[in-house]
Every structure is written in structure tokens, then in C-alpha cells.
């Protein structure tokens, strides 16, 4: 697994920037009534029929890091299982459900589900506020400042990444130095032992030779003596 890049967090950060500005107010009674009208069970995932754990936005709220124009409204919320919700992510619901994305419920009985979802989807066919209109509605100054902040965070992330690369290189270099020092020390122990043995051997040889020399001299010295 590679070292994570700080920039990888940018897409989830952009998603939060979008989610933070999209109003959320859903009348639970009206939602229950709407589900009843379309034969939707709030306890079951609309896509695969498993017990639901999440609220899925039929039309994703975020599109390429900016508002899609779809809101958090009862017409755009469907009960879903976490795995379906995550697998669908920012994809168009129909191409996802008919496609082969990992954990997409492309299986038997899907046609009936598609019909049901398509009928529900008609309640929210177009964005309530088109993305292009948002800047005007909010005011260009505030709107631009907000997205500039996201860019600034992106730049900070790039700066942090450059520092991270430098820090990582320094740590890797020190790590290498320490590992090779440890390897050398381990090898050193071996050669010291070998030198120890060799020295002992040479000392023995030396003493044998010395003894031999002494003995060879001894008779001479003896004969020299009185
Ligand atoms: Zn599901």
C-alpha cells in the first residue's frame, strides 16, 4: 500500500463544503405520506431490499465538488443500505443500478425496483435551484469567497504534502543509515569472532614455533655451557 497523499482528502473536503451549505429540513409526516404513495418501505433499502441503514440522496447533492442543484428534500431522499449508498456514491442512480459497480444490486427483480424508483424520481426531476443560479441567489462576493477558501485549503494541503515528502525523505534516509549501521555491527561481531579465532590460532602457531626454536637452540646453548 502506497503512502497516502494529503490531497486525496480534497474530494471529501469539497463534499463537506457542499453539504455544509445545502439546507436540510424534511417534514417526516409528509415524507411518510410520499413513501406510502410510491409503495416505498422506509425500513428497506430501495435498491436491494435489505434492511435500510442510511438516507440516500437519489440525485447526489455534490457533483464534481460543487452543488449539483439537488437538495436534501423528501423527494430526493430514499431509504438505503449503507453498502448501496456508498457504492452508488455520486453516480446516476439508473446507470449505477443497471451497471456492474461493486455492490450494485444488479440482480433478479431489479426491473420492478427500477420502475418504482423511476416513478419516485419524477417528483424531483429538475434541481430546485440550478447550480448556475446559486451564485446570484447567495451574492457573488460571498459565494466566490466561500469557494476560494476551499482552494486555499487545497493549496495548504499541497504545501503540507511538499513538507510531508521532505520529512519522509529525511526519516527514510536516517532509517537507512541506522539499518546499515546495525547490519555492519552484526557483521562486525562475526568478523571479530573470526579474528579472535585466527589470533588464537596464530598465537598457538607462534608459541609452537617459538618452543621449537628455543629447543633447537637449547642443545647448542647446553653444549656451550659448562
Ligand atoms: Zn441496498
Boltz pocket constraint, residues with backbone or C-beta under 6 A from the ligand:
constraints:
  - pocket:
      binder: B
      contacts: [[A, 45], [A, 46], [A, 47], [A, 48], [A, 49], [A, 50], [A, 80], [A, 81], [A, 83], [A, 84], [A, 85], [A, 105]]
      max_distance: 6.0
